[in-house]
């Protein structure tokens, strides 16, 4: 049986849990029954100890971003979003029951207690038991993606996330949000999760923006016009399909936060070195074989996250990052590290697990 680790126990206690906690579960079971689901015994036992909790935990792709694990089918906003559950069950060959949510994804469980998170065609495996799911999330461990069937588009055409109607609806919503931001002269704009294949041209007119969220879309490229948003300080483009960045990314000289996690980037332009104010750079889960020499010009960089790429080497210029505090490079193809890396006096955390680094 899984035991709670220190990180999980601490975050649970902050959410109101105590060892030996027991709460009534009838309301949770009834809420699921109203949706047509029967809670398996292992879920009922889980609710008895952890039901009703909302647990804050760090995003594994961006430790500065806090997600929430809502172990409550009454309070979880997504609990009524059950259209995909039968489809996921077909992928996995099991019956599934929703029980909460995490990271704006539906939390689902099989009768034997295995836990996944799902949102449309994105399905992540979390743990073999509900209690272990708390450990996994609170410790920031990887939650690997479950690939859909190879004939997904043919078998589930009504669920296909890239349908023209869905993309058009997302683009329409994006245009409305842009127009609202223009009318209000808003400094931040959220265009995340809209299935955008491209950015509306009207976005470039919001030259006063300081924060822009493009997370979880279908973007394969970015227009050069992005470079006119020169006041941006915060930019997230994680969870897209980018294979490259425009040279104009270097015009965003006010950026302090740039999240490019979970894309398909194979290289970064040298112009990225002009982002002298960037403190956070997220490159997790791309296809980068190398970092440009210009990376050493990011004089303010304190956090560089690049696990899950194809890096075979690091540029010697990385040793110029004198403000760097955290350098995560796990699950790459590095065989050696720059000799002068130990001269980075500010470095507090270095992760190189899963690399074939020679000890000679």
Buried (B, 14 or more C-beta within 10 A) or exposed (E): EBEBBEBBBEBBEEBEBEEEBEBEBEBBBEBBEEEEBEBBEBBBBBBBBBBBBBBEBBBBBBBEBEBBBBBBBBBBEBBEBBEBBEBBBBBBEBBBBBBBBBBBBBBBBBBEBBBBBBBBBBBBBBBBBBBBBBBBBBBBEBBEEBEBEEEBBEBBEEBBBEBEEBBEEBBEBBBEBBEEBBEEEBBEBBBBBBBBBBBBEEBBBBEBBBBBBBBBBBBBBBBEBBBBBBBBBBBBBBBBBBBBBBEBBBBBEBBBBBBBBBBBBBBBBBBBBBBEBBBBBBBBBBBBBBBBBBBBBBBBBBBBBBBBBEBBBBBEBBBBBEBBBBBBBBBBBBEEBBEEBEEBEEBEEBBBEBBEBEEE
